[in-house]
């Protein structure tokens, strides 16, 4: 049957044949199928689709597709942006702080301030070195007069402490430029390496015994004590003021520990934390360099548990036997320490029932006891040690409570003045990088102030006077009274926790 295709919308021959079959046998061969004559709804679906009006793709269509793509890629983009500060910290800082106000004043004690203080200290050292090596020629190469040299050398030195400079106090002595140059040449440069002066290798035979957790120190059969054997040798001169420094927290940070051991003067003692990694190696390296070492003894502070001295600390809530077991564990951590330095301990060291057994154990072991509360006063524990004839000392000033260059220099100046008044002073320091840098600079110029740096062991028994029997008994009764008041106050603050302990307390009181 012949078909004709009138226009693009008409059927082809195959489709027309199929349509003729659907229309029935009533159509003759001569009749032709004209799609235009059929209603739209009677056309096959394929024809209807072809005849539907075609609309061009709108802008919304393209935007929706772009949005779908962006939603799919957004997690990858967010991850990439988050990685910018890690891969490139400088670019990350600029990206996330773009348009923010510039910080003009650093927060006191913050890492940024510490870095600024260290940078200023480095610049000061460079200027000092130039002044020393150039002699009568200034840093810019121009000739200088004798007065200019004096001002330059005294300006970069520590002859007058920050506190004295602020008050307008003149130096103790007036030195000529030639004398200052001679002193600087004798003292050396801050960049000169510290020459090792090794101490005897620990442990020494006869100075330890087997304990529950390892070897612990003891007095040798010939009367030699671990304090005498492991301290740094030092000769004192009558009438000479001495300053002693102990750096605590050694061993907790590998980089700071290495710097403290290698860069600090050998007369600065090191207090090693019992929680240090590879504690025996740290102690061995310190003694090989020439530093005497002390073991930190963590005790309960007054604001416990807000301030936590550590998992093996001595606590007032524990029995005497349990505290002695903890003490023995601490003593077995490494050999070669000359004594113990109390860490925190403002509460534990003030209670007679808590601190007396510890001091007796320390005394039997032949060690020195260094009071670390840094109050400058003879604490009860230090007084007990003095009464027992145990080598002892007390801390006077924490030099880096605010870890900035300016504050550290001011506290060191206070320490020097205290030593001049009392003949001896003990400073406590922590192993901050800025502290180590300022200590080395300060120690290098200390002699010109008329004060000498000594190990902590050298000033043993110079701060606390032993009490008579009557004074010791009065102090014991006062400590017991103070302990009773503290316990009563704690019972009043926590009645539920102490209800079960009331019968036992009544029996003990009887």
TORDRENDO-531435 format. One record per residue (C-alpha): z, x, y. Coordinates in nm, 2 decimals. Layout:
<rs>
R	w	u	v
R	Z	X	Y
...
</rs>
This chain:
<rs>
R	w	u	v
R	0.00	0.00	0.00
R	-0.10	0.15	0.33
R	0.16	0.22	0.59
R	0.13	0.33	0.94
R	0.37	0.52	1.15
R	0.37	0.38	1.50
R	0.62	0.61	1.65
R	0.91	0.85	1.58
R	1.15	0.58	1.49
R	0.92	0.44	1.21
R	0.98	0.51	0.85
R	0.78	0.76	0.65
R	0.59	0.65	0.35
R	0.87	0.70	0.09
R	1.12	0.51	0.31
R	0.87	0.24	0.38
R	0.80	0.19	0.01
R	1.17	0.16	-0.05
R	1.20	-0.09	0.22
R	0.91	-0.30	0.09
R	1.08	-0.31	-0.25
R	1.40	-0.44	-0.08
R	1.21	-0.71	0.11
R	1.08	-0.86	-0.20
R	0.77	-0.94	-0.38
R	0.65	-1.19	-0.12
R	0.49	-0.91	0.09
R	0.12	-0.86	0.01
R	-0.04	-0.53	-0.01
R	-0.23	-0.61	0.31
R	0.08	-0.66	0.51
R	0.23	-0.37	0.68
R	0.60	-0.30	0.74
R	0.67	-0.27	1.11
R	1.02	-0.15	1.19
R	1.00	-0.28	1.54
R	0.98	-0.63	1.40
R	1.30	-0.60	1.21
R	1.64	-0.67	1.37
R	1.86	-0.36	1.41
R	2.13	-0.47	1.19
R	1.88	-0.53	0.90
R	1.75	-0.17	0.91
R	1.89	0.08	0.66
R	2.19	0.28	0.78
R	1.98	0.60	0.80
R	1.75	0.43	1.05
R	2.04	0.29	1.24
R	2.19	0.64	1.28
R	1.86	0.78	1.40
R	1.82	0.51	1.65
R	2.17	0.54	1.80
R	2.17	0.69	2.15
R	2.24	1.06	2.15
R	2.50	1.17	2.42
R	2.51	1.53	2.54
R	2.84	1.72	2.47
R	3.08	1.67	2.75
R	3.31	1.92	2.92
R	3.61	1.77	2.74
R	3.45	1.85	2.41
R	3.42	2.22	2.51
R	3.77	2.23	2.65
R	3.92	2.08	2.34
R	3.74	2.34	2.12
R	3.87	2.62	2.34
R	4.22	2.47	2.33
R	4.21	2.46	1.96
R	4.11	2.83	1.95
R	4.38	2.92	2.19
R	4.65	2.74	2.00
R	4.54	2.92	1.69
R	4.54	3.26	1.86
R	4.86	3.21	2.06
R	5.11	3.35	1.80
R	4.90	3.67	1.77
R	4.89	3.70	2.15
R	5.27	3.64	2.19
R	5.34	3.90	1.92
R	5.11	4.15	2.10
R	5.29	4.09	2.43
R	5.63	4.13	2.27
R	5.52	4.46	2.12
R	5.43	4.61	2.46
R	5.78	4.72	2.55
R	5.82	4.88	2.21
R	5.48	5.06	2.21
R	5.49	5.16	2.58
R	5.83	5.11	2.74
R	5.71	5.20	3.09
R	5.42	4.95	3.09
R	5.66	4.69	2.94
R	5.91	4.74	3.22
R	5.64	4.70	3.49
R	5.50	4.40	3.31
R	5.83	4.21	3.27
R	5.97	4.31	3.61
R	5.66	4.27	3.82
R	5.76	4.12	4.15
R	6.13	4.14	4.09
R	6.36	4.28	4.36
R	6.43	4.65	4.33
R	6.78	4.74	4.23
R	6.92	4.97	4.49
R	7.28	5.01	4.35
R	7.35	5.08	3.99
R	7.63	4.91	3.80
R	7.93	5.15	3.78
R	7.94	5.31	3.44
R	7.60	5.19	3.34
R	7.35	5.40	3.15
R	7.13	5.41	3.46
R	7.41	5.55	3.67
R	7.49	5.81	3.41
R	7.13	5.92	3.41
R	7.13	5.95	3.79
R	7.46	6.15	3.78
R	7.31	6.39	3.52
R	7.00	6.43	3.73
R	7.21	6.52	4.03
R	7.41	6.76	3.83
R	7.10	6.94	3.71
R	6.97	6.97	4.07
R	7.31	7.11	4.17
R	7.29	7.37	3.89
R	6.94	7.47	3.99
R	7.04	7.52	4.35
R	7.34	7.72	4.24
R	7.13	7.95	4.02
R	6.89	8.01	4.31
R	7.17	8.09	4.54
R	7.32	8.34	4.29
R	6.99	8.52	4.21
R	6.84	8.53	4.56
R	7.14	8.70	4.72
R	7.09	8.72	5.09
R	6.76	8.53	5.07
R	6.77	8.15	5.08
R	6.60	7.92	4.84
R	6.30	7.89	5.07
R	6.27	8.27	5.10
R	6.41	8.30	5.46
R	6.68	8.56	5.54
R	7.03	8.43	5.57
R	7.34	8.55	5.75
R	7.67	8.63	5.59
R	7.80	8.29	5.71
R	7.51	8.11	5.55
R	7.58	8.28	5.22
R	7.95	8.18	5.23
R	7.87	7.82	5.31
R	7.61	7.81	5.04
R	7.82	7.96	4.76
R	8.13	7.76	4.85
R	7.93	7.45	4.88
R	7.79	7.47	4.53
R	8.12	7.59	4.37
R	8.42	7.40	4.26
R	8.67	7.61	4.46
R	8.79	7.30	4.64
R	8.81	6.99	4.43
R	8.66	6.66	4.55
R	9.00	6.52	4.64
R	9.08	6.82	4.86
R	8.74	6.80	5.03
R	8.80	6.43	5.11
R	9.14	6.50	5.26
R	9.02	6.80	5.46
R	9.24	7.05	5.27
R	9.13	7.41	5.30
R	9.10	7.63	4.99
R	9.40	7.83	4.87
R	9.23	8.16	4.95
R	8.95	8.28	5.18
R	8.69	8.49	5.00
R	8.42	8.70	5.15
R	8.06	8.65	5.04
R	8.07	8.98	4.85
R	8.39	8.87	4.66
R	8.23	8.53	4.58
R	7.92	8.70	4.45
R	8.13	8.93	4.24
R	8.32	8.64	4.09
R	8.00	8.45	4.02
R	7.86	8.76	3.85
R	8.17	8.79	3.64
R	8.18	8.43	3.54
R	7.82	8.42	3.44
R	7.57	8.14	3.46
R	7.61	7.79	3.32
R	7.29	7.85	3.13
R	7.43	8.14	2.93
R	7.50	8.05	2.57
R	7.86	8.03	2.44
R	7.92	8.32	2.21
R	8.09	8.21	1.88
R	8.43	8.34	1.80
R	8.49	8.20	1.45
R	8.83	8.10	1.33
R	8.95	8.16	0.97
R	8.78	7.94	0.71
R	8.99	7.65	0.60
R	9.17	7.56	0.38
R	9.39	7.87	0.36
R	9.58	7.93	0.03
R	9.92	7.78	0.01
R	9.88	7.55	0.31
R	9.78	7.23	0.13
R	9.88	7.03	-0.17
R	9.74	6.76	-0.38
R	9.80	6.40	-0.25
R	9.70	6.06	-0.35
R	9.37	6.08	-0.18
R	9.30	6.45	-0.18
R	9.45	6.77	-0.04
R	9.69	6.73	0.25
R	9.85	7.00	0.46
R	10.20	7.14	0.40
R	10.42	7.43	0.51
R	10.36	7.74	0.30
R	10.63	7.90	0.09
R	10.67	8.19	0.34
R	10.72	7.94	0.63
R	10.37	7.96	0.77
R	10.27	7.62	0.91
R	9.92	7.47	0.93
R	9.97	7.46	1.31
R	10.02	7.84	1.32
R	9.74	7.91	1.08
R	9.47	7.69	1.22
R	9.53	7.70	1.60
R	9.31	7.91	1.83
R	9.48	8.24	1.92
R	9.57	8.26	2.29
R	9.80	8.48	2.49
R	9.99	8.33	2.78
R	10.11	8.49	3.10
R	10.44	8.40	3.27
R	10.40	8.21	3.59
R	10.03	8.13	3.52
R	9.94	7.76	3.55
R	9.74	7.63	3.25
R	9.51	7.33	3.19
R	9.43	7.21	2.84
R	9.14	6.97	2.75
R	9.09	6.78	2.43
R	8.76	6.61	2.37
R	8.81	6.30	2.15
R	8.57	6.09	1.94
R	8.39	6.40	1.80
R	8.18	6.33	1.49
R	8.09	5.97	1.57
R	7.75	6.07	1.73
R	7.56	6.36	1.58
R	7.38	6.47	1.90
R	7.69	6.46	2.12
R	7.89	6.64	1.85
R	7.65	6.92	1.83
R	7.64	6.95	2.21
R	8.02	6.95	2.23
R	8.05	7.22	1.97
R	7.79	7.45	2.10
R	7.81	7.40	2.48
R	8.18	7.36	2.56
R	8.41	7.66	2.62
R	8.59	7.76	2.31
R	8.93	7.69	2.46
R	8.85	7.32	2.48
R	9.00	7.16	2.17
R	8.82	6.89	1.97
R	8.97	6.57	1.84
R	8.77	6.46	1.53
R	8.76	6.09	1.45
R	8.86	6.00	1.09
R	8.56	5.77	1.08
R	8.31	6.04	1.14
R	8.00	6.09	0.92
R	8.02	6.41	0.71
R	8.36	6.49	0.87
R	8.42	6.80	0.67
R	8.09	6.96	0.79
R	8.18	6.87	1.15
R	8.52	7.03	1.13
R	8.38	7.34	0.96
R	8.11	7.38	1.22
R	8.36	7.35	1.51
R	8.59	7.61	1.36
R	8.30	7.84	1.29
R	8.21	7.82	1.66
R	8.57	7.89	1.76
R	8.71	7.55	1.86
R	9.05	7.45	1.72
R	9.04	7.09	1.59
R	9.28	6.80	1.58
R	9.27	6.49	1.36
R	9.27	6.16	1.55
R	9.55	5.93	1.43
R	9.46	5.56	1.50
R	9.76	5.34	1.59
R	9.81	4.99	1.70
R	9.78	4.94	2.08
R	9.97	4.69	2.29
R	9.66	4.46	2.32
R	9.58	4.46	1.95
R	9.36	4.30	1.81
R	9.16	4.29	2.14
R	9.15	4.67	2.11
R	9.09	4.76	1.75
R	9.18	5.12	1.65
R	8.99	5.10	1.32
R	9.02	4.99	0.95
R	9.28	5.25	0.85
R	9.50	5.23	1.16
R	9.88	5.24	1.15
R	10.00	4.89	1.23
R	10.35	4.74	1.32
R	10.28	4.45	1.09
R	10.27	4.67	0.78
R	10.56	4.81	0.59
R	10.68	5.17	0.63
R	10.54	5.25	0.28
R	10.20	5.11	0.35
R	10.17	5.30	0.68
R	10.27	5.62	0.51
R	10.00	5.56	0.25
R	9.74	5.51	0.53
R	9.87	5.83	0.70
R	9.82	6.03	0.37
R	9.46	5.89	0.35
R	9.39	6.01	0.70
R	9.54	6.36	0.64
R	9.32	6.41	0.34
R	8.99	6.37	0.53
R	8.93	6.73	0.60
R	9.12	7.07	0.61
R	9.18	7.30	0.90
R	9.32	7.09	1.18
R	9.61	7.22	1.38
R	9.77	6.88	1.45
R	9.73	6.51	1.51
R	9.64	6.33	1.83
R	9.74	5.97	1.85
R	9.46	5.73	1.93
R	9.56	5.41	2.11
R	9.92	5.36	1.98
R	10.08	5.23	2.29
R	10.27	4.97	2.08
R	10.31	5.15	1.75
R	10.44	5.46	1.92
R	10.71	5.28	2.11
R	10.88	5.11	1.81
R	11.14	5.32	1.64
R	11.10	5.17	1.29
R	10.72	5.23	1.31
R	10.68	5.58	1.46
R	10.99	5.76	1.33
R	10.87	5.78	0.97
R	10.54	5.91	1.09
R	10.69	6.18	1.30
R	10.91	6.29	1.02
R	10.61	6.31	0.79
R	10.42	6.51	1.05
R	10.71	6.74	1.10
R	10.74	6.81	0.72
R	10.37	6.89	0.71
R	10.40	7.16	0.98
R	10.15	7.00	1.22
R	10.14	6.95	1.60
R	10.18	6.60	1.75
R	9.97	6.53	2.06
R	10.06	6.20	2.24
R	9.73	6.03	2.33
R	9.84	5.74	2.55
R	9.76	5.95	2.85
R	10.05	5.80	3.06
R	10.18	6.15	3.16
R	10.53	6.04	3.05
R	10.72	6.16	2.74
R	10.66	5.88	2.50
R	10.91	5.79	2.23
R	10.70	5.95	1.96
R	10.66	6.27	2.15
R	11.03	6.28	2.22
R	11.11	6.24	1.85
R	10.87	6.53	1.78
R	11.04	6.74	2.04
R	11.39	6.66	1.90
R	11.27	6.75	1.55
R	11.13	7.09	1.67
R	10.77	6.98	1.59
R	10.51	7.13	1.82
R	10.41	6.86	2.07
R	10.23	6.78	2.39
R	10.14	6.47	2.60
R	9.82	6.37	2.77
R	9.83	6.34	3.15
R	9.49	6.22	3.27
R	9.19	6.06	3.11
R	8.92	6.23	3.31
R	8.62	6.00	3.22
R	8.77	5.65	3.23
R	8.48	5.59	3.47
R	8.20	5.80	3.32
R	8.03	5.92	3.63
R	7.99	6.27	3.78
R	8.19	6.19	4.09
R	8.48	6.03	3.91
R	8.50	6.30	3.65
R	8.50	6.58	3.91
R	8.78	6.39	4.10
R	9.00	6.36	3.79
R	8.95	6.72	3.70
R	9.06	6.82	4.05
R	9.37	6.60	4.00
R	9.44	6.78	3.67
R	9.42	7.12	3.84
R	9.66	7.01	4.11
R	9.90	6.87	3.85
R	9.89	7.20	3.66
R	9.97	7.39	3.98
R	10.28	7.17	4.04
R	10.41	7.15	3.69
R	10.27	7.47	3.54
R	10.07	7.28	3.27
R	9.86	6.97	3.24
R	9.66	6.81	2.96
R	9.34	6.62	3.01
R	9.18	6.38	2.77
R	8.80	6.34	2.76
R	8.55	6.14	2.56
R	8.23	6.29	2.42
R	7.99	6.14	2.68
R	7.69	6.36	2.78
R	7.79	6.36	3.15
R	8.15	6.45	3.05
R	8.04	6.75	2.85
R	7.81	6.87	3.13
R	8.07	6.84	3.40
R	8.34	7.01	3.18
R	8.12	7.31	3.12
R	8.05	7.34	3.49
R	8.41	7.30	3.59
R	8.55	7.54	3.33
R	8.30	7.81	3.45
R	8.45	7.80	3.80
R	8.82	7.73	3.71
R	8.96	8.08	3.74
R	8.89	8.10	4.11
R	9.13	7.81	4.16
R	9.41	8.01	4.02
R	9.43	7.80	3.70
R	9.34	7.91	3.35
R	9.19	7.70	3.06
R	9.40	7.71	2.74
R	9.37	7.54	2.40
R	9.60	7.25	2.35
R	9.80	7.44	2.09
R	9.89	7.70	2.36
R	10.08	7.46	2.57
R	10.29	7.31	2.28
R	10.66	7.24	2.37
R	10.60	7.30	2.74
R	10.61	6.93	2.86
R	10.89	6.75	2.67
R	11.25	6.88	2.66
R	11.45	6.82	2.34
R	11.74	6.58	2.38
R	12.09	6.64	2.28
R	12.24	6.45	1.99
R	12.41	6.19	2.22
R	12.09	6.15	2.42
R	11.88	6.11	2.11
R	12.12	5.84	1.98
R	12.11	5.65	2.31
R	11.73	5.67	2.30
R	11.73	5.53	1.94
R	11.95	5.24	2.04
R	11.73	5.17	2.34
R	11.42	5.18	2.12
R	11.58	4.94	1.87
R	11.68	4.70	2.15
R	11.32	4.71	2.29
R	11.18	4.65	1.94
R	11.41	4.35	1.89
R	11.30	4.20	2.22
R	10.93	4.25	2.12
R	10.98	4.09	1.78
R	11.17	3.80	1.94
R	10.89	3.75	2.19
R	10.63	3.75	1.92
R	10.83	3.50	1.71
R	10.85	3.27	2.02
R	10.47	3.30	2.07
R	10.39	3.24	1.70
R	10.67	3.02	1.55
R	10.46	2.89	1.26
R	10.38	3.24	1.14
R	10.74	3.35	1.14
R	10.90	3.05	0.97
R	10.87	3.20	0.62
R	11.03	3.53	0.74
R	11.35	3.38	0.88
R	11.56	3.39	0.56
R	11.47	3.75	0.50
R	11.55	3.84	0.85
R	11.89	3.67	0.82
R	11.97	3.87	0.51
R	11.87	4.20	0.66
R	12.08	4.13	0.97
R	12.39	4.07	0.75
</rs>
